[in-house]
Amino acid sequence: MCRKELVADSTAADNESVIGDECHIISGQINGPRHDIVFPVDQIDAIDNLILLCKVHHKIIDDQCETYTVGLLQSLKSNHEQWVRTALEQSTHEGIRIRQVTENIPSHLVRLMTGQDLLTILSNAHGYQFEHDDPKSETETNLIASFLQEAQDYGELSADLEAGDRVQTAYRLSLLLNELEEGGFWAFGSREVRKLEGGVETPSDFTISILRIVRSTNSDIVKVDLEISDEKI
Ligand SMILES: [Zn+2]
């Protein structure tokens, strides 16, 4: 009714907060607002009988139920749903999108042998594309999860790293690569430049950091002799 945002964004330390109230259009209570004796009890909490409102409008519609009738609330709700639908369609048509550029898609990923290799892949990326082979145990799941999480954290921090920090970070990443290898996994990576288009800004580069955690026995791994010609690679 007032189009106030009803979910507060999460913070570094906390989850989102739902500010809105889920209100019943037809109350399940005999003395409640808009109670209808013939309305099926099992439909009271159904989505069709609920409307999300701010606390102020929740109070108003329940205090003034002669004004805010079932029919009026249903049409307010369906008008709002239509408004959201239209707004979402417009944002996909006119909004910002990230386009892959065919010639920039890497043909292969390179094994990351050192923390410096890994830091180069992660540094100053606008986005991340992380993939991994299926873990076969909880230990493997934790190993891959903590590796990728830490890799992303360093990637996000990379713009603020000074020379000394970069040495420390590269060393930390080397240790992580060793742990990964001891657990039977290798890291491969590359970078891909996509185009950020739409909106009011002129198109710009959008760099993706691609990281793939592969079981060291995976048959997709191809050993390439760098002495041979580029064509063979
Ligand atoms: Zn409101």
Boltz pocket constraint, residues with backbone or C-beta under 6 A from the ligand:
constraints:
  - pocket:
      binder: B
      contacts: [[A, 1], [A, 2], [A, 3], [A, 4], [A, 53], [A, 54], [A, 55], [A, 56], [A, 57], [A, 58]]
      max_distance: 6.0
